[in-house]
Amino acid sequence: MILPIVAYGASVLKKMADEIEEDYEGLDKLIANMFETMYGASGVGLAAPQIGKSIRIFIVDASPFAEDDDEDGENEPDPRAAGLDGFKKVFINPIIESEEGEEWGFQEGCLSIPNIREEVMRQPKIRITYYDENWKFCDEEYEGYAARIIQHEYDHVEGVLFTDHLSPLKKRILKKKLSNISKGDVEVPYRMKFPVVKKGKR
């Protein structure tokens, strides 16, 4: 089932999410719905707070980055996109244990903040521990785009949005656009739930 994605301004997006237990009711269905919702919105990642659930789980499918990298075949492959083909994962109760390397910038967007993309600086290498959908404990390292996608989604379960990484000046410039998103004054090709709904608008 495709679920509505919670828009910027909702309090659930600013809360640190809670860990869940292995017997969390309806987990398999929730994960399936999250993937369906993410694909329906053409996203590469989705965290539970974005569908209104303040729990520590997020999903990623970075395959589109691998496809983009292979499109023309004229340039050298981007090493930051290595290993993204078929990179589809579920992260439950994740903890980023370390981040390393010189920060690099990339234009990030977010399904909860449609039509806005800004450069965000992040470190290129991470180590993360988490449980997968079968409750197998994993301790893994990622680099490049894989690390960045994970860092972005991990921020969501920490109550952080990519706009929180921007400079005060950039935030002021985006203030009106962000306010409009929270009110639903935005064209979006997928279902959203807005925290401030104007009269006559659903």
C-alpha positions, -999 to +999 in steps of 0.1 A: +000+000+000+013+035-009+013+057+021+012+095+022+046+111+029+047+136+057+057+171+046+082+195+061+069+212+093+054+180+108+067+175+144+074+138+137+102+148+114+120+167+142+118+139+169+145+114+176+128+081+168+124+051+191+141+017+188+118-012+181+117-048+193+119-079+171+082-086+178+071-052+165+036-058+152+031-057+114+068-050+106+069-071+074+039-052+061+053-019+071+086-026+053+067-037+021+045-005+023+076+016+027+092+002-004+060+006-024+057+042-011+093+050-019+091+036-055+058+054-061+076+087-053+107+078-073+129+080-042+161+061-033+155+061+005+126+065+030+126+066+068+097+057+090+092+093+104+084+103+068+053+082+069+044+094+104+060+067+125+086+077+150+106+045+149+142+037+140+139+021+106+147+032+071+150+016+037+172+023+007+174+012-029+203+031-046+199+013-080+189+046-098+223+060-089+240+031-106+217+035-136+225+072-139+262+065-137+260+040-166+237+061-189+260+075-215+290+052-213+312+080-225+328+091-192+348+072-167+325+056-141+321+076-109+339+057-082+315+070-056+287+050-073+306+017-070+285-012-057+251+006-061+236-018-086+211-039-066+220-020-034+186-025-016+186-027+022+165-024+053+181-007+084+165-014+118+177+004+150+207+017+131+237+035+147+263+053+127+294+043+147+319+065+128+323+089+099+356+095+082+373+115+054+372+149+039+337+163+035+323+165+000+293+183-013+263+169-032+229+183-042+204+165-019+167+164-020+140+148+002+106+134-005+093+153+026+107+186+011+097+184-026+112+206-053+141+218-032+177+206-038+207+220-020+243+211-016+250+193+017+285+185+030+291+150+043+320+128+051+326+101+025+330+069+046+308+055+074+306+025+097+271+016+107+256-012+129+220-022+124+196-051+121+182-062+087+146-073+080+154-108+093+169-094+125+204-103+116+229-080+132+252-062+107+283-042+112+293-026+078+313+001+061+301+022+032+316+049+010+305+074-016+269+077-027+259+046-006+273+063+025+255+096+017+221+080+011+225+061+044+236+093+062+206+112+048+181+085+059+198+081+093+194+118+099+156+113+096+156+088+126+177+113+145+151+141+139+174+159+114+165+171+079+190+180+052+179+216+055+194+216+090+228+212+075+225+245+055+239+279+064+217+304+082+216+325+050+205+296+028+178+288+054+165+323+052+164+322+014+144+290+015+121+301+044+091+310+022+094+278+000+095+256+031+065+274+046+046+268+014+055+231+015+041+228+051+009+244+039+005+222+009+012+250-016+034+227-038+029+205-068+039+169-060+034+138-081+028+116-050+006+115-019+016+138+009+003+148+043+007+184+052+010+197+088-008+230+079-039+224+058-057+255+044-095+256+043-108+238+012-075+220+007-069+183+016 
